[in-house]
Amino acid sequence: MLSAIVFIPLIGAILVLLVPRENDRLMKQISLVASLVTFLLSLAVWTQYNRGAGGMQFVERLTWIPSIGIEYHMGIDGLSLALVVLTTLLSLVSIVYSWRIDLRPKEYFFLFLLLETGMLGVFVSLDFFLFYVFWEVTLVPMYFLIGIWGGPRKEYAAIKFFLYTLVGSLAMLLGILILYFNADPRTFNVLELIRQRPLAGKPLLATLAFWGFFLSFAIKVPMWPFHTWLPDAHVEAPTAGSVILAAILLKLGTYGFVRFSLPLFPEVFHQHALLVATLAVIGVIYGALVAMAQTDLKKLVAYSSVNHMGYVMLAVAAAAYAYGRPELADAAATALNGATMEMLAHGIITGALFLVVGVIYDDRTHTRGVDDFGGLWAVLPKYGAVSITAMFASLGLPGLMGFVAEFLIFVGSFSIIPVFTALAALGVVITAAFFLWTIQRIFLGPTNPRWVNLPDLDRREAWTLFPLVVLMIVFGVYPKPLLDIINLASSQLVAMLR
């Protein structure tokens, strides 16, 4: 089942390459079917997942390169399951939005489907060799998506994105090799390495491996001060590329911290947890303040991602700091529940925000200047309602998905690192301020005469945005279906850290 989910997009990508270049409609139809089937399969896994048992399920394990202990090993638990469904949903939405692409559609849809395979593979891999292959696969398609279909400074943004991520990947490879050569027997099996913890009692090697993983994941998140590639990549990427970059690719970093760094290096992570929490708090406040200063709507949303990923890292740092203190296990599990929920909420909400920017920029006004608008809600009532709902969700309004995630993060983290959590709460106030100010400048007040004849959302745009808005509201009011699955994974992870 997991292999089908991972490789159906790749099969679709190969089929797209076989279609004659002039038949772009067939390429789009193949891409749509491949992404839709993948999404439906992920929903089937969601419904069949045994919530009572938890742990790794749908496991596939085959010998691959036996001479050095490499296996084709896949599995899924509550953490990865939620992110897999998010990935298939946002990929499908992005394909639908990309129906308007007419510049080299063969290459565009091939790269997009290849990117989906890479992202899904990262979330289900349980062998470090396999994980690293998929991790690197995600790098190349996004590089070309930015470099070919991006904005005026696309080449600079693409190269910067590639180099930052590649440096992090090489650091992580060093950490993986340190784990491998110290394991007995030598293996790349993630679960076996977590069971062995081969670097326990080897503080120098453990610290070196930890920082190797940390650099790779921190760049991908991105944490402050490793975030400088993000605004350029987001602003220059095509709209669907920005959606995937913010909604999924950033989660590869936070997923890596929770899945690998916490259980593999609990002692080292505990020692450096307050440093990580400090960087997280700086990211929260810095991201919000810089977002407030932006006049480019896309760059504003990009810096809001730095802010929201800071909340996730605060929760991860809190869980790491609780290592060795059983009385804080429940608080650590709550913090990790919030971190995972924030990954999902940020994916849905920020994906919608980048689509909102694309709708007004790509096909209508060709400007993203926040001060260029005014009174748009009167002209575009459906667009205005969707945009304002997404912005309210992002600022953490109760009743919407973002509030549930941030509330869990603050409740769990405050019991462990109260000072850092209190400082991070300032970010909520600043985030509310800049989103409310943005709403006021774009949607309220007198209508700018330049935009009085703009058309409202068309059917394609509605199909991409309305499902995301529904999810923000449904899981904001009733998050239990998500939290039931997430809590199983978080509790089992915290149990490993005692």
C-alpha positions as CSV (number, residue, x, y, z in Angstrom):
1,M,0.0,0.0,0.0
2,L,2.8,2.5,0.9
3,S,4.8,1.6,-2.2
4,A,1.7,2.3,-4.3
5,I,1.2,5.7,-2.6
6,V,4.9,6.6,-3.1
7,F,5.4,5.5,-6.6
8,I,2.1,6.1,-8.4
9,P,3.1,9.8,-8.8
10,L,6.4,8.6,-10.3
11,I,4.5,6.3,-12.8
12,G,2.4,9.3,-13.7
13,A,5.5,11.4,-14.2
14,I,7.0,8.8,-16.6
15,L,3.7,8.7,-18.5
16,V,3.7,12.5,-18.8
17,L,7.1,12.2,-20.5
18,L,5.7,9.8,-23.1
19,V,2.9,12.1,-24.1
20,P,3.6,14.2,-27.3
21,R,4.6,17.7,-26.4
22,E,1.6,19.3,-28.3
23,N,-0.9,17.3,-26.2
24,D,-0.7,19.3,-23.0
25,R,-4.2,18.6,-22.0
26,L,-3.5,14.8,-21.7
27,M,-0.4,15.6,-19.6
28,K,-2.5,17.5,-17.2
29,Q,-5.2,14.8,-17.1
30,I,-2.5,12.1,-16.3
31,S,-1.1,14.3,-13.6
32,L,-4.5,14.9,-12.1
33,V,-5.4,11.2,-12.1
34,A,-2.1,10.2,-10.6
35,S,-2.4,12.7,-7.8
36,L,-6.0,11.9,-7.2
37,V,-5.4,8.2,-7.0
38,T,-2.5,8.8,-4.6
39,F,-4.8,11.0,-2.4
40,L,-7.5,8.4,-2.3
41,L,-5.1,5.6,-1.4
42,S,-3.7,7.8,1.5
43,L,-7.3,8.2,2.7
44,A,-7.7,4.4,2.6
45,V,-4.6,4.0,4.8
46,W,-6.0,6.6,7.1
47,T,-9.3,4.7,7.5
48,Q,-7.5,1.3,7.9
49,Y,-4.9,2.4,10.4
50,N,-5.4,0.6,13.7
51,R,-5.8,3.5,16.2
52,G,-5.9,1.1,19.2
53,A,-2.5,-0.5,18.4
54,G,-0.6,2.6,17.2
55,G,3.1,2.1,16.2
56,M,4.4,1.3,12.8
57,Q,1.8,-0.3,10.5
58,F,1.6,-1.2,6.8
59,V,5.2,-2.2,7.1
60,E,7.0,-3.3,3.9
61,R,10.5,-4.8,4.3
62,L,12.7,-6.3,1.7
63,T,16.4,-7.0,1.5
64,W,18.0,-4.4,-0.9
65,I,21.8,-4.3,-0.5
66,P,22.5,-7.0,2.0
67,S,26.3,-6.6,2.0
68,I,26.0,-3.3,3.9
69,G,22.7,-3.9,5.6
70,I,20.5,-1.7,3.4
71,E,16.8,-2.6,3.2
72,Y,13.7,-1.4,1.3
73,H,11.9,-0.6,4.6
74,M,8.7,1.4,4.8
75,G,6.1,1.9,7.6
76,I,3.7,4.5,8.9
77,D,2.6,5.7,12.3
78,G,0.4,8.5,13.5
79,L,3.0,11.2,12.9
80,S,3.9,10.1,9.3
81,L,0.3,9.2,8.4
82,A,-1.0,12.7,9.1
83,L,1.8,14.2,7.0
84,V,1.3,11.7,4.1
85,V,-2.3,12.7,3.8
86,L,-1.4,16.4,4.0
87,T,1.2,15.8,1.2
88,T,-1.2,14.0,-1.1
89,L,-4.0,16.6,-0.5
90,L,-1.8,19.6,-1.2
91,S,-0.2,17.9,-4.2
92,L,-3.7,17.3,-5.7
93,V,-4.7,20.9,-5.0
94,S,-1.5,22.2,-6.6
95,I,-2.0,20.1,-9.7
96,V,-5.6,21.5,-10.0
97,Y,-4.3,25.1,-9.6
98,S,-1.6,24.5,-12.1
99,W,-4.1,23.7,-14.9
100,R,-3.3,27.2,-16.3
101,I,0.4,26.4,-16.8
102,D,1.3,26.7,-20.5
103,L,5.1,27.2,-20.3
104,R,6.7,23.8,-20.9
105,P,3.9,21.8,-19.3
106,K,5.5,18.4,-19.9
107,E,8.5,19.3,-17.8
108,Y,6.4,21.1,-15.2
109,F,4.1,18.2,-14.4
110,F,6.9,15.7,-14.6
111,L,8.8,17.6,-12.0
112,F,5.8,18.1,-9.8
113,L,4.9,14.4,-9.7
114,L,8.5,13.5,-9.1
115,L,8.6,15.9,-6.2
116,E,5.5,14.3,-4.7
117,T,7.2,10.9,-4.8
118,G,10.2,12.3,-3.0
119,M,8.2,13.9,-0.3
120,L,6.0,10.9,0.4
121,G,9.1,8.7,0.4
122,V,10.7,10.8,3.2
123,F,7.7,10.4,5.4
124,V,7.4,6.6,5.1
125,S,11.1,5.5,4.9
126,L,12.4,3.4,7.8
127,D,15.9,2.8,6.4
128,F,18.3,5.7,6.4
129,F,19.7,5.0,3.0
130,L,16.2,5.0,1.5
131,F,15.3,8.1,3.5
132,Y,18.4,9.9,2.2
133,V,17.6,9.0,-1.4
134,F,14.1,10.4,-1.1
135,W,15.4,13.5,0.8
136,E,17.7,14.3,-2.1
137,V,15.0,13.6,-4.7
138,T,13.0,16.4,-3.3
139,L,15.8,18.9,-3.9
140,V,16.1,18.6,-7.7
141,P,12.5,19.1,-8.9
142,M,12.0,22.1,-6.6
143,Y,15.3,23.6,-7.9
144,F,14.0,23.5,-11.5
145,L,10.4,24.5,-10.6
146,I,11.8,27.7,-9.1
147,G,14.5,28.2,-11.7
148,I,12.3,27.8,-14.8
149,W,8.8,28.9,-13.8
150,G,9.8,31.4,-11.1
151,G,9.9,35.2,-11.0
152,P,12.4,37.8,-12.1
153,R,15.2,36.6,-9.7
154,K,14.4,32.9,-10.1
155,E,17.9,31.7,-10.9
156,Y,19.4,33.4,-7.8
157,A,16.6,32.0,-5.6
158,A,16.9,28.5,-7.1
159,I,20.7,28.3,-6.6
160,K,20.5,29.7,-3.1
161,F,17.8,27.1,-2.2
162,F,19.8,24.3,-3.7
163,L,23.1,25.2,-2.0
164,Y,21.6,25.7,1.4
165,T,19.8,22.4,1.3
166,L,22.7,20.5,-0.1
167,V,25.1,21.7,2.6
168,G,22.5,20.5,5.2
169,S,22.1,17.2,3.4
170,L,25.9,16.5,3.5
171,A,26.0,17.3,7.2
172,M,23.2,14.8,7.8
173,L,25.0,12.1,5.7
174,L,27.9,12.5,8.1
175,G,25.6,11.9,11.0
176,I,24.0,8.8,9.3
177,L,27.5,7.3,8.7
178,I,28.5,7.9,12.3
179,L,25.4,6.0,13.5
180,Y,26.0,3.2,11.0
181,F,29.7,2.6,11.8
182,N,28.9,2.5,15.6
183,A,25.9,0.2,15.4
184,D,26.3,-3.5,16.2
185,P,25.4,-5.1,13.9
186,R,25.9,-2.3,11.4
187,T,22.5,-1.3,10.0
188,F,20.7,1.7,8.4
189,N,17.4,0.4,9.9
190,V,15.9,3.5,11.7
191,L,14.0,1.5,14.3
192,E,16.9,-0.7,15.1
193,L,19.2,2.3,15.5
194,I,16.7,3.9,17.9
195,R,16.6,0.7,19.9
196,Q,20.4,0.4,20.0
197,R,21.2,4.1,20.4
198,P,24.8,3.2,19.3
199,L,26.2,6.6,20.3
200,A,25.0,6.4,24.0
201,G,28.2,6.7,26.1
202,K,30.1,8.3,23.2
203,P,29.5,12.0,23.8
204,L,31.8,13.4,21.2
205,L,30.5,11.2,18.4
206,A,26.9,11.7,19.6
207,T,27.3,15.5,19.6
208,L,28.9,15.5,16.1
209,A,26.1,13.3,14.7
210,F,23.4,15.4,16.5
211,W,24.7,18.7,15.0
212,G,24.9,17.0,11.5
213,F,21.2,16.1,11.7
214,F,20.4,19.5,13.3
215,L,22.0,21.5,10.5
216,S,20.1,19.7,7.8
217,F,16.8,19.8,9.5
218,A,17.2,23.4,10.8
219,I,17.9,24.6,7.2
220,K,14.9,22.8,5.9
221,V,12.5,24.1,8.7
222,P,13.9,26.9,8.4
223,M,15.0,28.0,11.9
224,W,16.6,31.4,12.5
225,P,19.4,32.1,11.5
226,F,19.2,29.4,8.7
227,H,16.1,30.9,7.2
228,T,17.6,33.4,4.6
229,W,17.0,31.1,1.6
230,L,13.2,31.0,2.4
231,P,11.9,34.5,1.4
232,D,13.8,34.4,-1.9
233,A,12.6,30.9,-2.8
234,H,9.0,31.6,-1.8
235,V,8.8,34.9,-3.6
236,E,10.3,33.7,-6.9
237,A,8.7,30.2,-7.0
238,P,5.5,29.7,-9.0
239,T,2.3,29.7,-6.9
240,A,2.0,25.9,-6.7
241,G,5.7,25.7,-6.0
242,S,5.3,28.1,-3.1
243,V,2.4,26.0,-1.8
244,I,4.4,22.8,-1.7
245,L,7.5,24.6,-0.4
246,A,5.7,26.0,2.6
247,A,3.1,23.4,3.2
248,I,5.2,20.2,2.8
249,L,9.0,20.8,2.3
250,L,9.4,22.8,5.5
251,K,7.7,19.9,7.4
252,L,10.5,17.6,6.3
253,G,12.7,19.4,8.7
254,T,10.3,19.5,11.7
255,Y,9.4,15.8,11.0
256,G,13.2,15.0,11.0
257,F,13.6,16.5,14.5
258,V,10.7,14.6,15.9
259,R,11.3,11.3,14.1
260,F,15.1,11.1,14.3
261,S,16.8,13.7,16.5
262,L,14.6,13.2,19.6
263,P,14.8,9.4,19.9
264,L,18.3,8.9,18.5
265,F,20.1,11.6,20.5
266,P,18.0,12.2,23.6
267,E,20.9,13.1,25.9
268,V,22.6,15.5,23.5
269,F,19.3,17.1,22.5
270,H,18.5,17.5,26.2
271,Q,21.8,19.3,26.8
272,H,21.2,21.7,23.9
273,A,17.4,22.0,24.3
274,L,17.5,25.5,25.7
275,L,19.8,26.7,22.9
276,V,17.2,25.3,20.4
277,A,14.4,26.9,22.3
278,T,16.2,30.2,22.2
279,L,16.6,30.0,18.4
280,A,12.9,29.0,18.2
281,V,11.8,32.0,20.2
282,I,13.9,34.4,18.1
283,G,12.4,32.8,15.0
284,V,8.9,33.4,16.4
285,I,9.4,37.0,17.2
286,Y,11.7,37.9,14.4
287,G,9.5,36.2,11.7
288,A,6.4,38.1,13.0
289,L,8.2,41.5,13.1
290,V,9.8,41.1,9.7
291,A,6.4,40.0,8.2
292,M,4.8,43.1,9.6
293,A,7.4,45.2,7.7
294,Q,6.6,43.6,4.3
295,T,4.7,45.3,1.5
296,D,5.0,42.3,-0.8
297,L,2.1,40.0,0.2
298,K,4.0,36.8,-0.8
299,K,7.0,37.8,1.2
300,L,4.7,38.6,4.2
301,V,3.3,35.0,4.1
302,A,6.9,33.6,3.7
303,Y,8.1,35.3,6.9
304,S,4.9,34.2,8.7
305,S,6.2,30.6,8.0
306,V,9.4,31.4,9.9
307,N,7.2,32.6,12.8
308,H,5.0,29.5,12.8
309,M,7.8,27.0,12.4
310,G,9.3,28.6,15.5
311,Y,6.3,27.4,17.5
312,V,6.9,23.9,16.3
313,M,10.6,24.0,17.3
314,L,9.7,25.4,20.7
315,A,7.6,22.4,21.4
316,V,10.3,20.0,20.1
317,A,12.9,21.7,22.3
318,A,10.5,21.4,25.3
319,A,10.1,17.7,24.7
320,A,13.8,17.3,24.5
321,Y,14.3,19.2,27.7
322,A,11.9,16.9,29.5
323,Y,14.1,13.9,28.9
324,G,14.9,12.0,32.0
325,R,12.0,13.6,34.0
326,P,9.0,11.2,34.0
327,E,6.8,13.7,35.8
328,L,6.9,15.9,32.6
329,A,6.1,13.1,30.2
330,D,2.4,14.2,29.7
331,A,3.5,17.8,29.1
332,A,6.1,16.6,26.6
333,A,3.4,14.5,24.8
334,T,1.1,17.5,24.7
335,A,3.9,19.7,23.3
336,L,4.6,17.1,20.5
337,N,0.9,16.8,19.8
338,G,0.8,20.6,19.3
339,A,3.9,20.5,17.2
340,T,2.4,17.9,14.8
341,M,-0.9,19.6,14.8
342,E,0.9,22.9,13.9
343,M,2.7,21.1,11.0
344,L,-0.7,20.1,9.6
345,A,-2.4,23.4,10.4
346,H,0.4,25.4,8.9
347,G,0.4,23.2,5.8
348,I,-3.3,23.8,5.2
349,I,-3.5,27.4,6.2
350,T,-0.3,28.6,4.5
351,G,-1.0,26.5,1.4
352,A,-4.3,28.4,1.2
353,L,-2.6,31.8,1.8
354,F,-0.1,31.2,-1.1
355,L,-3.0,30.2,-3.4
356,V,-4.8,33.4,-2.4
357,V,-1.8,35.4,-3.4
358,G,-1.5,33.5,-6.7
359,V,-5.2,34.0,-7.5
360,I,-4.9,37.8,-7.3
361,Y,-1.4,38.0,-8.7
362,D,-1.2,35.4,-11.5
363,D,-4.5,35.9,-13.3
364,R,-5.8,39.4,-12.3
365,T,-3.6,42.3,-11.0
366,H,0.0,41.1,-11.5
367,T,0.9,43.0,-8.4
368,R,1.5,41.7,-4.8
369,G,1.9,45.1,-3.2
370,V,-0.2,45.2,0.0
371,D,-0.7,48.9,-0.4
372,D,-1.8,48.6,-4.1
373,F,-5.2,47.3,-3.1
374,G,-8.1,48.5,-0.9
375,G,-11.8,47.6,-0.6
376,L,-11.3,44.2,-2.4
377,W,-13.9,42.4,-0.3
378,A,-16.7,44.5,-1.9
379,V,-15.5,43.6,-5.4
380,L,-14.5,39.9,-4.7
381,P,-16.8,38.7,-1.9
382,K,-15.9,35.0,-2.3
383,Y,-12.2,35.7,-2.6
384,G,-12.3,38.1,0.3
385,A,-14.1,35.6,2.6
386,V,-11.6,32.8,1.8
387,S,-8.6,35.1,2.2
388,I,-9.8,36.6,5.5
389,T,-10.6,33.1,6.9
390,A,-7.1,31.8,6.1
391,M,-5.5,34.9,7.7
392,F,-7.7,34.5,10.8
393,A,-6.7,30.9,11.0
394,S,-3.0,31.8,10.7
395,L,-3.2,34.3,13.5
396,G,-4.7,31.7,15.8
397,L,-8.4,32.7,16.0
398,P,-10.3,30.3,18.2
399,G,-12.6,28.0,16.2
400,L,-10.0,27.6,13.5
401,M,-7.2,25.0,13.1
402,G,-4.3,27.3,13.9
403,F,-5.6,28.0,17.4
404,V,-5.8,24.3,18.4
405,A,-2.2,23.7,17.4
406,E,-0.8,26.8,19.2
407,F,-2.8,26.2,22.3
408,L,-1.4,22.6,22.6
409,I,2.1,23.9,22.1
410,F,1.8,26.6,24.8
411,V,0.1,24.2,27.3
412,G,2.7,21.5,26.8
413,S,5.7,23.8,26.6
414,F,4.8,26.0,29.5
415,S,5.1,23.2,32.0
416,I,8.6,22.5,30.9
417,I,10.2,25.8,29.8
418,P,7.8,28.5,31.0
419,V,10.0,31.6,30.3
420,F,10.7,30.6,26.7
421,T,7.0,29.8,26.2
422,A,5.9,33.2,27.7
423,L,8.3,35.0,25.3
424,A,7.0,33.1,22.3
425,A,3.5,34.1,23.2
426,L,4.5,37.6,22.1
427,G,4.7,36.3,18.6
428,V,0.9,35.6,18.7
429,V,0.2,39.3,19.4
430,I,2.5,40.5,16.6
431,T,1.1,37.9,14.2
432,A,-2.4,39.1,14.9
433,A,-1.3,42.7,14.4
434,F,0.3,42.2,11.0
435,F,-2.5,40.0,9.6
436,L,-5.2,42.4,10.8
437,W,-3.3,45.3,9.3
438,T,-3.0,43.3,6.0
439,I,-6.7,42.6,6.0
440,Q,-7.4,46.3,6.6
441,R,-5.2,47.5,3.7
442,I,-6.3,44.9,1.1
443,F,-10.0,44.2,1.8
444,L,-11.4,47.1,3.8
445,G,-11.9,50.8,3.1
446,P,-12.6,52.5,-0.2
447,T,-12.2,50.3,-3.3
448,N,-9.2,51.1,-5.5
449,P,-10.8,52.2,-8.9
450,R,-8.2,50.0,-10.7
451,W,-9.8,46.8,-9.5
452,V,-13.5,47.5,-9.7
453,N,-14.0,45.1,-12.6
454,L,-12.0,42.1,-11.3
455,P,-13.7,38.7,-11.6
456,D,-14.3,36.7,-8.4
457,L,-13.1,33.1,-7.9
458,D,-13.6,30.8,-10.9
459,R,-14.4,27.1,-10.6
460,R,-10.8,25.9,-10.7
461,E,-9.7,28.4,-8.0
462,A,-12.8,27.5,-5.8
463,W,-11.9,23.8,-6.1
464,T,-8.4,24.5,-4.8
465,L,-9.4,26.9,-1.9
466,F,-12.7,25.8,-0.6
467,P,-11.6,22.3,0.6
468,L,-8.7,23.9,2.6
469,V,-11.1,26.4,4.2
470,V,-13.5,23.6,5.2
471,L,-10.6,21.7,6.8
472,M,-9.5,24.8,8.8
473,I,-13.0,25.1,10.2
474,V,-13.7,21.4,10.8
475,F,-10.5,20.6,12.6
476,G,-10.6,23.9,14.4
477,V,-14.0,23.0,15.9
478,Y,-13.5,19.2,16.2
479,P,-9.8,18.2,16.1
480,K,-10.3,14.8,17.8
481,P,-9.9,12.7,14.6
482,L,-6.5,14.1,14.1
483,L,-5.4,14.2,17.7
484,D,-6.4,10.6,18.3
485,I,-3.9,9.4,15.8
486,I,-1.2,12.0,16.6
487,N,-1.4,11.4,20.3
488,L,-0.6,7.7,19.9
489,A,2.6,8.5,18.1
490,S,3.6,11.3,20.5
491,S,3.0,9.2,23.6
492,Q,5.0,6.3,22.2
493,L,7.8,8.6,21.3
494,V,7.9,10.2,24.8
495,A,7.9,6.7,26.3
496,M,11.2,6.1,24.4
497,L,12.7,9.1,26.1
498,R,12.1,8.1,29.7
